[in-house]
Amino acid sequence: MSVPPVQTSPPADKGAALMPDGTVAIAQAVLPVWGRQLDVIHTQLNQGISELTQALVRIHELSEGLALLAREPSDVGAGSLASLSPELQVQVDHALSGLQIGDRLSQMLTVVRSDMQRLIDRMPLLGNDGLHHAEEWLEELRSRYTTPEQHEVHGTEAGPADARGIDFF
């Protein structure tokens, strides 16, 4: 007697039959948007870490130079100190910008995470007109974006002004 093979995953053409309501249409529309959002978050996180690291290394170098100037006679050190001050300010600004990325990414992750929970909460309630629900879903998701990057990967042009530079929240 032979045992029939165990099927570990449903055939591709029957996957939608497992959920005949709007869940499949919404998942097919929303999951790629979430994936693109997470890709942007990952890229920006790496850029922010790099910017912050470079700025902190340069600030450390400048602080060593300041320590050496402190040992110089006051008339020599004052002129050199004045020349280091603008570069130190630029590097501090870069470091702050690198730190600010954490706030931006937190906002972006909050939107994606809350939308995931919304899908989980609404799955049992989804009806048969999934395409209509998917379009509404994407529009509601877009309405909660807080950064230009989110609008860009969603494929919309409307959104907040470019937020490059330092904003304190």
Backbone as CSV, one residue per row, in Angstrom:
resi,resn,N_x,N_y,N_z,CA_x,CA_y,CA_z,C_x,C_y,C_z
1,MET,0.828,-1.166,0.000,0.000,0.000,0.000,0.880,1.239,0.000
2,SER,0.622,2.163,-0.924,1.438,3.372,-0.992,0.735,4.523,-0.283
3,VAL,1.545,5.351,0.309,1.023,6.527,1.018,1.093,7.713,0.075
4,PRO,-0.004,8.459,-0.070,0.051,9.619,-0.952,1.035,10.659,-0.418
5,PRO,1.708,11.383,-1.295,2.677,12.386,-0.836,1.970,13.487,-0.047
6,VAL,2.683,13.990,0.932,2.162,15.081,1.746,2.422,16.386,1.004
7,GLN,1.390,17.163,0.833,1.536,18.448,0.156,1.814,19.506,1.212
8,THR,2.964,20.182,1.106,3.358,21.149,2.131,2.809,22.535,1.883
9,SER,2.436,22.838,0.673,1.851,24.154,0.396,0.754,23.978,-0.643
10,PRO,-0.272,24.834,-0.592,-1.360,24.691,-1.550,-0.890,25.055,-2.946
11,PRO,-1.498,24.472,-3.964,-1.147,24.854,-5.327,-1.413,26.344,-5.528
12,ALA,-0.612,26.964,-6.374,-0.712,28.412,-6.579,-2.105,28.838,-7.000
13,ASP,-2.772,28.048,-7.839,-4.082,28.464,-8.324,-5.170,28.288,-7.267
14,LYS,-4.890,27.588,-6.173,-5.895,27.398,-5.136,-5.653,28.301,-3.932
15,GLY,-4.562,29.051,-3.911,-4.258,29.923,-2.772,-5.367,30.921,-2.510
16,ALA,-5.906,31.527,-3.556,-6.968,32.513,-3.387,-8.250,31.861,-2.918
17,ALA,-8.445,30.590,-3.262,-9.670,29.900,-2.865,-9.726,29.694,-1.358
18,LEU,-8.568,29.725,-0.698,-8.554,29.561,0.750,-9.179,30.756,1.458
19,MET,-9.133,31.917,0.822,-9.697,33.135,1.401,-10.498,33.837,0.307
20,PRO,-11.731,33.444,0.098,-12.490,33.993,-1.021,-12.959,35.430,-0.799
21,ASP,-12.710,35.990,0.362,-13.153,37.356,0.606,-12.119,38.360,0.105
22,GLY,-12.159,39.568,0.592,-11.270,40.625,0.131,-9.862,40.551,0.671
23,THR,-9.553,39.586,1.499,-8.237,39.502,2.123,-7.122,39.366,1.099
24,VAL,-7.298,38.521,0.104,-6.247,38.300,-0.885,-5.979,39.577,-1.674
25,ALA,-7.025,40.239,-2.129,-6.838,41.467,-2.911,-6.149,42.539,-2.078
26,ILE,-6.550,42.670,-0.823,-5.915,43.678,0.036,-4.459,43.307,0.292
27,ALA,-4.201,42.051,0.596,-2.819,41.627,0.853,-1.943,41.858,-0.372
28,GLN,-2.452,41.540,-1.569,-1.665,41.740,-2.785,-1.397,43.215,-3.047
29,ALA,-2.292,44.093,-2.620,-2.097,45.524,-2.829,-1.222,46.147,-1.749
30,VAL,-1.401,45.727,-0.505,-0.762,46.402,0.625,0.631,45.861,0.944
31,LEU,0.826,44.563,0.879,2.119,43.996,1.271,3.291,44.548,0.463
32,PRO,3.175,44.727,-0.864,4.293,45.335,-1.596,4.596,46.773,-1.134
33,VAL,3.576,47.526,-0.769,3.796,48.891,-0.268,4.545,48.832,1.056
34,TRP,4.140,47.944,1.951,4.863,47.791,3.210,6.317,47.410,2.946
35,GLY,6.540,46.500,2.006,7.903,46.078,1.688,8.760,47.230,1.197
36,ARG,8.194,48.067,0.319,8.954,49.232,-0.175,9.226,50.214,0.959
37,GLN,8.253,50.386,1.862,8.463,51.278,3.007,9.628,50.768,3.857
38,LEU,9.643,49.474,4.120,10.711,48.897,4.933,12.063,49.006,4.233
39,ASP,12.101,48.885,2.904,13.347,49.068,2.152,13.880,50.487,2.327
40,VAL,12.999,51.485,2.243,13.405,52.884,2.415,13.921,53.106,3.839
41,ILE,13.221,52.559,4.809,13.641,52.704,6.211,15.036,52.115,6.397
42,HIS,15.269,50.946,5.847,16.576,50.297,5.966,17.673,51.149,5.333
43,THR,17.429,51.658,4.133,18.410,52.487,3.437,18.706,53.754,4.233
44,GLN,17.661,54.417,4.714,17.864,55.656,5.463,18.562,55.410,6.792
45,LEU,18.275,54.293,7.427,18.948,53.951,8.671,20.449,53.822,8.431
46,ASN,20.822,53.110,7.376,22.243,52.954,7.065,22.897,54.288,6.734
47,GLN,22.204,55.153,5.992,22.754,56.465,5.658,22.924,57.313,6.914
48,GLY,21.935,57.289,7.798,22.009,58.069,9.033,23.137,57.613,9.930
49,ILE,23.313,56.308,10.043,24.397,55.774,10.860,25.747,56.190,10.280
50,SER,25.877,56.111,8.964,27.127,56.494,8.312,27.426,57.976,8.523
51,GLU,26.417,58.825,8.317,26.600,60.266,8.499,26.979,60.591,9.937
52,LEU,26.295,59.969,10.868,26.578,60.213,12.281,27.989,59.754,12.641
53,THR,28.370,58.590,12.178,29.698,58.056,12.477,30.790,58.964,11.924
54,GLN,30.662,59.373,10.662,31.670,60.247,10.057,31.770,61.573,10.807
55,ALA,30.620,62.135,11.169,30.630,63.417,11.877,31.272,63.271,13.249
56,LEU,30.965,62.199,13.959,31.545,62.018,15.293,33.049,61.778,15.227
57,VAL,33.509,61.062,14.206,34.956,60.874,14.037,35.624,62.224,13.815
58,ARG,35.042,63.046,12.950,35.634,64.370,12.676,35.563,65.272,13.902
59,ILE,34.466,65.208,14.660,34.359,66.003,15.893,35.436,65.579,16.885
60,HIS,35.688,64.270,16.964,36.743,63.779,17.849,38.110,64.326,17.416
61,GLU,38.361,64.308,16.117,39.623,64.856,15.599,39.748,66.335,15.930
62,LEU,38.661,67.069,15.734,38.689,68.500,16.035,38.893,68.752,17.527
63,SER,38.317,67.917,18.371,38.497,68.106,19.817,39.949,67.862,20.221
64,GLU,40.598,66.912,19.539,42.021,66.693,19.801,42.834,67.925,19.401
65,GLY,42.449,68.525,18.270,43.121,69.758,17.845,42.895,70.888,18.832
66,LEU,41.703,70.973,19.381,41.412,71.993,20.387,42.246,71.780,21.642
67,ALA,42.435,70.519,22.023,43.257,70.223,23.204,44.696,70.674,22.987
68,LEU,45.200,70.482,21.759,46.565,70.941,21.457,46.647,72.461,21.479
69,LEU,45.611,73.120,20.962,45.610,74.588,20.961,45.579,75.160,22.369
70,ALA,44.972,74.443,23.278,44.895,74.913,24.662,46.280,74.999,25.294
71,ARG,47.216,74.242,24.762,48.587,74.260,25.297,49.440,75.379,24.682
72,GLU,48.945,75.980,23.604,49.677,77.051,22.917,49.526,78.378,23.681
73,PRO,50.441,79.313,23.410,50.248,80.646,23.986,48.904,81.218,23.501
74,SER,48.292,82.044,24.305,46.936,82.512,24.026,46.817,83.243,22.695
75,ASP,47.825,84.020,22.281,47.713,84.738,21.015,47.766,83.797,19.807
76,VAL,48.504,82.707,19.876,48.586,81.739,18.790,47.331,80.875,18.762
77,GLY,46.909,80.414,19.911,45.754,79.531,20.007,44.453,80.202,19.609
78,ALA,44.321,81.497,19.887,43.061,82.192,19.592,42.778,82.218,18.089
79,GLY,43.789,82.490,17.291,43.598,82.520,15.836,43.258,81.140,15.281
80,SER,43.942,80.126,15.755,43.672,78.763,15.301,42.298,78.291,15.771
81,LEU,41.939,78.680,16.972,40.635,78.304,17.513,39.512,78.896,16.658
82,ALA,39.683,80.131,16.256,38.674,80.782,15.416,38.538,80.063,14.073
83,SER,39.614,79.499,13.554,39.529,78.806,12.264,38.879,77.424,12.406
84,LEU,38.963,76.805,13.575,38.356,75.493,13.791,36.855,75.582,14.091
85,SER,36.425,76.688,14.627,35.035,76.827,15.066,34.008,76.576,13.964
86,PRO,34.152,77.152,12.753,33.146,76.879,11.718,33.072,75.402,11.321
87,GLU,34.227,74.741,11.219,34.198,73.324,10.845,33.559,72.481,11.946
88,LEU,33.840,72.846,13.185,33.225,72.131,14.301,31.703,72.269,14.240
89,GLN,31.209,73.462,13.943,29.765,73.677,13.836,29.154,72.847,12.710
90,VAL,29.836,72.777,11.567,29.346,71.969,10.441,29.256,70.503,10.856
91,GLN,30.262,70.010,11.542,30.264,68.601,11.943,29.200,68.312,13.001
92,VAL,28.965,69.241,13.901,27.890,69.076,14.892,26.546,69.030,14.169
93,ASP,26.358,69.882,13.175,25.117,69.862,12.385,24.936,68.519,11.678
94,HIS,26.017,67.971,11.126,25.947,66.651,10.472,25.565,65.570,11.491
95,ALA,26.150,65.653,12.674,25.831,64.665,13.705,24.357,64.764,14.109
96,LEU,23.865,65.974,14.279,22.453,66.154,14.631,21.539,65.636,13.526
97,SER,21.928,65.865,12.289,21.142,65.367,11.167,21.121,63.842,11.168
98,GLY,22.249,63.233,11.460,22.313,61.778,11.543,21.454,61.236,12.670
99,LEU,21.403,61.954,13.774,20.557,61.535,14.889,19.074,61.721,14.576
100,GLN,18.764,62.750,13.826,17.372,63.043,13.491,16.744,61.910,12.686
101,ILE,17.554,61.156,11.974,17.029,60.060,11.162,16.244,59.083,12.024
102,GLY,16.647,58.925,13.273,15.925,58.031,14.180,14.482,58.447,14.367
103,ASP,14.244,59.730,14.488,12.874,60.214,14.646,12.063,59.978,13.384
104,ARG,12.654,60.272,12.237,11.958,60.060,10.953,11.624,58.588,10.759
105,LEU,12.573,57.719,11.055,12.342,56.289,10.868,11.304,55.767,11.852
106,SER,11.318,56.298,13.054,10.307,55.906,14.037,8.910,56.257,13.536
107,GLN,8.758,57.440,12.960,7.464,57.839,12.407,7.039,56.890,11.287
108,MET,7.978,56.556,10.412,7.661,55.675,9.285,7.283,54.273,9.773
109,LEU,8.035,53.757,10.733,7.741,52.430,11.262,6.404,52.393,11.992
110,THR,6.058,53.469,12.679,4.772,53.534,13.373,3.616,53.398,12.397
111,VAL,3.729,54.047,11.239,2.673,53.964,10.235,2.551,52.539,9.700
112,VAL,3.675,51.920,9.355,3.638,50.556,8.813,3.119,49.582,9.872
113,ARG,3.626,49.702,11.088,3.205,48.789,12.160,1.712,48.919,12.452
114,SER,1.192,50.134,12.519,-0.234,50.310,12.805,-1.086,49.792,11.649
115,ASP,-0.579,49.907,10.419,-1.334,49.382,9.278,-1.347,47.857,9.296
116,MET,-0.267,47.251,9.720,-0.247,45.792,9.851,-1.293,45.336,10.878
117,GLN,-1.355,46.038,11.995,-2.328,45.686,13.018,-3.749,45.901,12.509
118,ARG,-3.937,46.943,11.734,-5.259,47.213,11.161,-5.696,46.060,10.259
119,LEU,-4.764,45.521,9.461,-5.101,44.382,8.601,-5.481,43.171,9.446
120,ILE,-4.711,42.905,10.478,-5.014,41.774,11.357,-6.399,41.938,11.979
121,ASP,-6.695,43.154,12.449,-7.984,43.408,13.097,-9.156,43.303,12.129
122,ARG,-8.956,43.689,10.887,-10.061,43.732,9.929,-10.211,42.478,9.079
123,MET,-9.268,41.587,9.120,-9.347,40.387,8.278,-10.682,39.660,8.406
124,PRO,-11.171,39.421,9.612,-12.437,38.681,9.704,-13.637,39.438,9.122
125,LEU,-13.514,40.738,8.928,-14.640,41.551,8.494,-14.653,41.846,6.994
126,LEU,-13.607,41.423,6.286,-13.494,41.779,4.876,-14.537,41.045,4.037
127,GLY,-15.135,41.782,3.144,-16.174,41.199,2.296,-15.637,40.723,0.968
128,ASN,-16.530,40.463,0.035,-16.154,39.919,-1.266,-15.628,40.954,-2.249
129,ASP,-15.863,42.217,-2.027,-15.392,43.218,-2.987,-13.997,43.708,-2.591
130,GLY,-13.040,42.783,-2.594,-11.681,43.038,-2.134,-10.961,44.130,-2.889
131,LEU,-11.160,44.256,-4.194,-10.462,45.282,-4.949,-10.859,46.667,-4.458
132,HIS,-12.140,46.867,-4.231,-12.611,48.158,-3.705,-12.007,48.410,-2.321
133,HIS,-12.008,47.379,-1.474,-11.410,47.516,-0.147,-9.913,47.813,-0.255
134,ALA,-9.239,47.193,-1.200,-7.794,47.400,-1.369,-7.499,48.849,-1.732
135,GLU,-8.273,49.424,-2.635,-8.057,50.822,-3.021,-8.310,51.748,-1.832
136,GLU,-9.379,51.489,-1.090,-9.658,52.300,0.107,-8.540,52.143,1.130
137,TRP,-8.077,50.915,1.278,-7.021,50.624,2.245,-5.766,51.425,1.921
138,LEU,-5.355,51.376,0.661,-4.146,52.089,0.259,-4.301,53.597,0.427
139,GLU,-5.470,54.126,0.144,-5.703,55.563,0.305,-5.630,55.952,1.781
140,GLU,-6.198,55.133,2.649,-6.131,55.432,4.079,-4.692,55.347,4.586
141,LEU,-3.953,54.357,4.111,-2.545,54.239,4.484,-1.778,55.475,4.035
142,ARG,-1.985,55.899,2.792,-1.295,57.078,2.261,-1.615,58.315,3.086
143,SER,-2.818,58.431,3.585,-3.225,59.624,4.333,-2.492,59.754,5.665
144,ARG,-1.867,58.687,6.149,-1.163,58.742,7.437,0.335,58.938,7.298
145,TYR,0.848,59.047,6.082,2.289,59.212,5.901,2.767,60.527,6.487
146,THR,3.984,60.491,7.032,4.572,61.679,7.641,5.820,62.163,6.922
147,THR,6.324,61.390,5.953,7.559,61.787,5.275,7.391,61.732,3.761
148,PRO,8.153,62.536,3.040,8.113,62.502,1.569,8.500,61.135,1.009
149,GLU,9.408,60.432,1.697,9.843,59.122,1.212,8.678,58.141,1.170
150,GLN,7.800,58.215,2.149,6.663,57.300,2.172,5.747,57.557,0.972
151,HIS,5.498,58.820,0.668,4.655,59.141,-0.490,5.324,58.663,-1.780
152,GLU,6.633,58.814,-1.843,7.366,58.434,-3.050,7.258,56.934,-3.330
153,VAL,7.478,56.104,-2.321,7.431,54.664,-2.568,6.006,54.155,-2.719
154,HIS,5.049,54.943,-2.261,3.639,54.573,-2.436,3.177,54.904,-3.855
155,GLY,3.913,55.825,-4.500,3.561,56.202,-5.863,2.677,57.421,-5.932
156,THR,2.703,58.236,-4.871,1.912,59.466,-4.870,2.846,60.658,-4.872
157,GLU,2.370,61.744,-5.402,3.191,62.943,-5.446,2.894,63.885,-4.294
158,ALA,1.668,63.871,-3.801,1.304,64.771,-2.710,1.991,64.325,-1.438
159,GLY,2.326,65.274,-0.610,2.921,64.929,0.663,3.540,66.133,1.299
160,PRO,4.101,65.938,2.474,4.724,67.047,3.172,5.949,67.558,2.426
161,ALA,6.316,68.787,2.697,7.501,69.378,2.071,8.722,68.558,2.438
162,ASP,9.745,68.655,1.626,10.985,67.925,1.870,11.529,68.324,3.216
163,ALA,11.873,67.333,4.024,12.300,67.578,5.399,13.786,67.314,5.568
164,ARG,14.583,67.632,4.582,16.036,67.463,4.741,16.529,68.613,5.609
165,GLY,17.469,68.444,6.421,17.873,69.470,7.359,17.454,69.034,8.750
166,ILE,17.656,69.874,9.713,17.422,69.485,11.081,16.131,70.101,11.581
167,ASP,15.231,69.235,12.046,13.984,69.665,12.676,13.949,69.004,14.038
168,PHE,13.652,69.772,15.052,13.548,69.221,16.389,12.085,69.041,16.725
169,PHE,11.741,67.851,17.231,10.341,67.520,17.500,10.086,67.537,18.997
